[in-house]
């Protein structure tokens, strides 16, 4: 099913931030992958919360309260892990 998207450029430069908004109601979710790509960064923001992905592999997760919940194993792996 095709859906039209409206692109809103906030700056005239080629690498400017871009907003993407559906021009109509989105279809029901499908059990497929959704891929978003950007050269500089991708930010998903809702109120005081955000997730930002950078091309160097860094992921910034920000919020007033962050919950990590798993029914099975919840693993944190890294070259170095700092708590508090």
Sine and cosine of phi, psi and omega as CSV:
sin_phi,cos_phi,sin_psi,cos_psi,sin_omega,cos_omega
0.00,0.00,0.82,-0.58,0.00,-1.00
-1.00,0.06,0.51,-0.86,0.06,-1.00
-0.63,-0.78,0.70,-0.71,0.03,-1.00
-0.99,0.14,0.60,-0.80,0.07,-1.00
-0.85,-0.52,0.57,-0.82,0.03,-1.00
-0.97,-0.24,0.81,-0.59,0.02,-1.00
-0.99,-0.17,0.78,-0.62,0.01,-1.00
-0.89,-0.46,0.93,-0.38,0.00,-1.00
-1.00,0.02,0.81,-0.59,-0.02,-1.00
-0.99,0.10,-0.35,0.94,0.02,-1.00
-0.66,-0.75,0.47,-0.88,-0.01,-1.00
-0.97,0.25,-0.21,0.98,-0.02,-1.00
-0.92,0.39,0.44,-0.90,-0.04,-1.00
-0.90,0.43,-0.53,0.85,-0.04,-1.00
-0.98,-0.19,0.37,0.93,-0.04,-1.00
-0.94,0.34,0.34,-0.94,0.07,-1.00
-0.90,0.44,0.61,-0.80,-0.04,-1.00
-0.78,-0.62,0.68,-0.73,0.11,-0.99
-0.97,-0.25,0.66,-0.75,0.04,-1.00
-0.86,-0.51,0.82,-0.58,-0.01,-1.00
-0.72,-0.70,0.70,-0.72,0.05,-1.00
-0.91,0.41,0.59,-0.81,0.02,-1.00
-1.00,0.05,-0.11,0.99,0.05,-1.00
-0.52,-0.86,0.02,-1.00,0.03,-1.00
-0.88,0.48,0.72,-0.69,0.01,-1.00
-0.93,0.37,0.50,-0.87,0.05,-1.00
-0.94,0.33,0.20,-0.98,0.04,-1.00
-0.86,0.52,0.56,-0.83,0.00,-1.00
-0.85,0.53,0.59,-0.81,0.02,-1.00
-0.92,-0.40,0.48,-0.88,-0.01,-1.00
-0.99,0.15,0.86,0.50,0.02,-1.00
-0.70,-0.71,0.16,-0.99,-0.01,-1.00
-0.99,0.12,0.62,-0.79,0.12,-0.99
-0.92,-0.39,0.86,-0.52,-0.04,-1.00
-0.92,-0.39,0.82,-0.58,0.11,-0.99
-0.90,-0.44,0.75,-0.66,-0.01,-1.00
-0.80,-0.60,0.61,-0.80,0.07,-1.00
-0.51,-0.86,0.49,-0.87,0.01,-1.00
-0.97,0.23,-0.60,0.80,-0.13,-0.99
-0.99,-0.14,-0.82,0.57,0.03,-1.00
-0.17,-0.99,0.33,-0.94,0.10,-1.00
-0.82,-0.58,0.79,-0.62,0.04,-1.00
-0.84,-0.54,0.77,-0.64,0.12,-0.99
-0.95,-0.32,0.88,-0.47,-0.11,-0.99
-0.78,-0.62,0.66,-0.75,0.09,-1.00
-0.56,-0.83,0.95,-0.32,-0.03,-1.00
0.86,0.51,-0.84,-0.54,-0.02,-1.00
-1.00,-0.01,0.10,1.00,-0.05,-1.00
-0.95,-0.31,0.55,-0.83,0.08,-1.00
-0.40,-0.92,0.46,-0.89,0.15,-0.99
-0.80,-0.60,0.83,-0.56,0.01,-1.00
-0.86,-0.52,0.76,-0.65,0.03,-1.00
-0.95,-0.32,0.75,-0.66,0.00,-1.00
-0.92,-0.38,0.46,-0.89,-0.04,-1.00
-0.92,0.39,-0.32,0.95,0.01,-1.00
-0.99,0.11,0.05,1.00,0.02,-1.00
0.99,-0.17,-0.12,0.99,0.01,-1.00
-0.96,0.27,0.65,-0.76,0.09,-1.00
-0.81,-0.59,0.83,-0.55,0.03,-1.00
-0.95,-0.30,0.87,-0.50,0.01,-1.00
-0.92,-0.39,0.88,-0.47,-0.08,-1.00
-0.80,-0.61,0.63,-0.78,0.05,-1.00
-0.01,-1.00,0.28,-0.96,0.03,-1.00
-0.95,0.31,-0.52,0.85,-0.01,-1.00
-0.59,-0.81,0.82,-0.57,-0.01,-1.00
-0.87,-0.49,0.81,-0.59,-0.03,-1.00
-0.91,-0.41,0.78,-0.62,0.13,-0.99
-0.90,-0.44,0.90,-0.44,-0.13,-0.99
-0.74,-0.68,0.72,-0.70,0.02,-1.00
-0.58,-0.81,0.63,-0.78,0.11,-0.99
-0.98,0.19,-0.47,0.88,0.05,-1.00
-0.96,-0.29,-0.50,-0.87,-0.01,-1.00
-0.90,0.44,0.74,-0.68,0.09,-1.00
-0.91,-0.41,0.97,-0.24,-0.17,-0.99
-0.95,-0.31,0.68,-0.74,0.14,-0.99
-0.90,-0.44,0.87,-0.49,-0.04,-1.00
-0.79,-0.61,0.70,-0.71,0.04,-1.00
-0.17,-0.99,0.31,-0.95,0.06,-1.00
-0.85,0.53,-0.57,0.82,0.06,-1.00
-0.52,-0.85,0.72,-0.70,0.02,-1.00
-0.86,-0.52,0.83,-0.55,0.02,-1.00
-0.93,-0.38,0.75,-0.66,0.10,-1.00
-0.88,-0.47,0.82,-0.57,-0.04,-1.00
0.82,0.57,0.00,0.00,0.00,0.00
